[in-house]
Amino acid sequence: MEYLVYNWYFFNFVFGVFQVLGFIMIGQSRRFYTKELVVRKFSIMELKLPATPASLYNVIAGLFQLDARQRRISIEAVRRQLFTDFLFMPLTYAIVFMLCWRVADKISLEPARQFYTFLGLLQPLCLLVDMSANVFLLRKLKPNTQLPSKANHRIYLRLQLLKWIIFVVASVCSIAAICYFWLVGNYSGAAFNSLLMVLGQLLVFCIAVLLLPQQPPAAEVTSNRH
């Protein structure tokens, strides 16, 4: 286990699978439409971080107000993304965990070492919060969904915000520390090769996303054919 955590090539493998799943999820999100007076696109973040209970209710209720074909496409896309996310999330937090432990291993200052170790150990908590949110949303994805209570929504939102704070702090701090090590020349040949591979993977990912076709509403496609 320790060998995998500190192996840069294993990191690149995990990062590559992470990008493949991310690409699949972006493709799925191109089919996200709901109806609130008019048919509009929405993002998964409107479900993951709804501003109010009504915001979440309106998006889900709007899915079931679409015409039959678009309703099937959109709901299936949302469900598939939430299930794909169960594979995507462990890789996301595993990447941050490995970065944090990499930094902790290189830092000699004990308080900083403990700080990065602690951030790494918090990633399973983020994973648990994220998985719970997906289970919650999958259960809400039904025609007769109920408006969440303000208390439940407040708890849900606070857990999501806590997860994002931990994740962002861990990601930014670990990446900043690794960049510092590279700038001062404190890196191994394997780490440099890994950096080049990451840059190459990101380039391929960005090109693939740019080439991904937009998905108009099914009703619009049908009318264009006629």
C-alpha positions in Angstrom: 0.0 0.0 0.0 2.8 2.4 1.0 4.6 1.7 -2.3 1.5 2.7 -4.3 1.0 5.9 -2.4 4.5 7.1 -3.1 4.8 5.7 -6.6 4.5 8.6 -9.2 3.6 6.2 -12.0 0.7 4.7 -10.1 -0.4 8.4 -9.5 -0.4 8.9 -13.2 -2.4 5.8 -13.8 -5.0 6.9 -11.2 -5.0 10.4 -12.7 -5.6 8.9 -16.2 -8.6 6.9 -15.1 -9.9 9.9 -13.2 -9.8 11.9 -16.4 -11.5 9.2 -18.4 -14.4 9.1 -15.9 -14.5 12.9 -15.9 -14.8 12.9 -19.7 -17.7 10.4 -19.5 -19.4 12.6 -16.9 -19.0 15.7 -19.0 -20.6 13.9 -21.9 -23.5 12.8 -19.6 -24.0 16.4 -18.4 -24.5 17.6 -22.0 -27.9 15.8 -21.8 -29.0 17.6 -18.6 -32.2 19.5 -19.3 -35.1 20.5 -17.0 -38.2 22.6 -17.4 -39.0 25.7 -15.4 -41.4 27.6 -17.5 -39.0 27.0 -20.4 -36.6 24.1 -21.1 -33.1 24.9 -19.9 -29.8 23.2 -19.3 -28.6 22.7 -15.7 -25.5 21.5 -14.1 -24.9 18.7 -11.5 -23.8 21.5 -9.1 -27.4 22.7 -9.0 -28.2 19.4 -7.4 -25.1 19.1 -5.3 -25.2 22.7 -4.0 -28.7 24.0 -4.3 -29.1 27.5 -2.9 -32.5 26.7 -1.3 -34.7 23.7 -0.9 -36.9 25.0 -3.7 -34.0 25.2 -6.1 -33.4 21.5 -5.7 -37.1 20.7 -5.9 -37.6 22.8 -9.0 -34.8 21.1 -11.0 -35.9 17.6 -10.1 -39.6 18.4 -10.6 -38.8 20.0 -13.9 -37.2 16.8 -15.2 -40.6 15.1 -15.0 -42.3 18.0 -16.8 -40.3 17.5 -20.0 -41.8 15.7 -23.0 -41.5 11.9 -22.8 -38.4 11.5 -24.9 -36.4 14.3 -23.3 -37.5 13.2 -19.9 -36.2 9.7 -20.4 -32.9 11.1 -21.8 -32.3 13.6 -19.1 -33.2 11.4 -16.1 -31.2 8.6 -17.5 -28.2 10.9 -17.9 -28.5 12.2 -14.3 -28.8 8.7 -12.9 -25.8 7.5 -14.9 -23.7 10.4 -13.8 -24.5 9.9 -10.2 -23.6 6.2 -10.5 -20.4 7.0 -12.5 -19.6 9.5 -9.7 -19.4 6.6 -7.3 -16.3 5.5 -9.2 -15.0 9.1 -9.9 -15.1 10.2 -6.2 -12.7 7.6 -4.7 -10.2 8.5 -7.4 -10.6 12.2 -6.8 -9.9 11.9 -3.1 -7.2 9.3 -3.6 -5.3 11.8 -5.8 -5.5 14.5 -3.1 -4.6 11.9 -0.4 -1.5 10.9 -2.3 -0.4 14.5 -2.9 -0.8 15.3 0.8 1.2 12.3 1.9 3.9 13.1 -0.7 4.3 16.6 0.7 4.2 15.3 4.3 7.0 12.9 3.4 9.2 15.6 2.0 8.7 18.3 4.7 11.1 18.3 7.6 9.1 20.8 9.8 7.0 18.6 12.1 3.9 20.9 12.4 3.8 21.2 8.6 4.2 17.4 8.3 1.3 16.8 10.7 -0.8 19.4 8.9 -0.5 17.7 5.5 -0.9 14.2 7.1 -4.1 15.5 8.7 -5.4 16.9 5.4 -4.8 13.6 3.7 -6.6 11.6 6.4 -9.6 13.9 6.1 -10.2 12.8 2.4 -12.1 9.6 3.4 -14.5 11.9 5.3 -15.0 14.0 2.1 -15.7 10.8 0.2 -18.3 9.7 2.7 -20.1 13.1 2.5 -20.0 12.9 -1.3 -21.4 9.4 -1.5 -24.1 10.2 1.0 -25.1 13.2 -1.2 -25.4 10.9 -4.3 -27.5 8.4 -2.4 -29.7 11.3 -1.2 -30.1 12.7 -4.8 -30.8 9.2 -6.3 -33.6 8.8 -3.7 -35.0 12.2 -4.6 -35.0 11.5 -8.3 -38.7 10.5 -8.6 -41.9 12.1 -10.0 -43.5 12.7 -6.5 -40.3 14.1 -4.9 -41.0 16.2 -1.8 -39.6 19.7 -1.1 -36.7 19.2 1.4 -37.3 20.7 4.8 -35.2 23.8 5.7 -33.5 21.9 8.5 -32.5 19.0 6.3 -31.4 21.3 3.5 -29.2 23.3 6.0 -27.5 20.1 7.2 -27.0 18.9 3.7 -25.6 22.2 2.5 -23.2 22.6 5.5 -21.8 19.1 5.0 -21.3 19.9 1.3 -19.5 23.2 2.1 -17.4 21.4 4.8 -16.4 18.8 2.2 -15.5 21.5 -0.4 -13.4 23.5 2.1 -11.4 20.5 3.1 -11.0 19.4 -0.5 -10.0 22.8 -1.8 -7.6 23.5 1.1 -5.9 20.1 0.7 -5.6 20.4 -3.1 -4.3 24.0 -3.1 -1.9 23.5 -0.3 -0.4 20.2 -1.6 -0.1 21.5 -5.2 1.5 24.7 -4.0 4.0 22.8 -1.9 4.9 20.4 -4.7 5.3 23.4 -7.1 7.7 24.9 -4.5 9.7 21.7 -4.4 10.0 21.6 -8.2 11.0 25.3 -8.3 13.8 24.8 -5.8 15.0 21.6 -7.6 13.9 19.3 -4.8 12.4 16.6 -6.9 13.3 13.1 -8.3 13.5 12.1 -11.9 10.3 10.0 -11.5 8.5 13.1 -10.2 9.6 15.2 -13.2 8.5 12.4 -15.6 5.2 12.3 -13.8 4.7 16.0 -14.2 5.3 15.8 -18.0 2.8 12.9 -18.1 0.2 14.9 -16.2 0.6 17.9 -18.5 0.2 15.6 -21.5 -2.9 13.9 -20.0 -4.4 17.4 -19.3 -3.7 18.5 -22.9 -5.4 15.4 -24.3 -8.3 15.8 -21.9 -8.9 19.5 -22.9 -8.8 18.7 -26.6 -11.2 15.8 -26.1 -13.7 18.0 -24.2 -13.5 20.7 -26.8 -14.3 18.1 -29.5 -17.3 16.7 -27.5 -20.5 17.7 -29.4 -23.2 19.7 -27.7 -26.5 17.8 -27.1 -29.5 20.0 -27.9 -32.9 19.1 -26.4 -34.6 16.1 -28.0 -37.6 18.2 -29.0 -35.3 20.6 -30.9 -33.6 17.8 -32.7 -37.0 16.4 -33.7 -38.2 19.7 -35.0 -35.0 20.3 -37.0 -35.5 16.9 -38.7 -38.9 17.9 -39.9 
